[in-house]
Amino acid sequence: HNKHLYHSLKYYVEQKKKGVRDTIREGIVYRRDADRKLMIVLTKPKSEQGKGYLRLERNLWMYDATVGRWERKTERERIAGTDSHRSDFDESRLAEEYEPTFEGQEKLGAFNVYKLSLTVKPGMDVAYPRVLLWIDVASGNTLKRQDFALSGRLMRTEYYPKWNRFSSPTLGKDIWFPHEVRIYDEVEKSNSTLIVFQSVDPKPLPANLFTKAWLESQAR
């Protein structure tokens, strides 16, 4: 929907894994939805500095400054070793990637929600071929999502407990974005990921930003 939206989001990710100390990562997401550009630059911890992801056309690339190498990734790639994927940071492309089926209206806690079942369209590269969505009737925002493998096995459950709005001068209206995303690994039951989008800057971004050269310059 937000075809002329340029913005950057600061975020932090808290990762819980069984038998491993909790880790916290911070970074900046740059998006230009008009031409589907996305870049993620990791800023903390020090060991992750100089790493980043860049989506060009339909390809996702990862850059690692420690070895000075670009590597092409699939949509199933976990971002920076967490349970998150590219789609958790990007604009939603569900309408383009999936065929929806309306499953009815129900209650999710105190919310009235629409329940939708999504099946991936032929030829689309997505992390999960089947998705269930619970969408708030009042706002149209997703409140819960479940991701399934081809076998039908439940892989992840995500909750979106809090949404914020910011004013976009480019569009002349308010834009919703999730303040928090809580991801629960349904295979490794004790693993979970919390993504907090801390602040949004709606200012236009430089035209040369979404290039491998720019990301490499940030990594130095």
Disulfide bonds with the S-S distance in Angstrom:
none
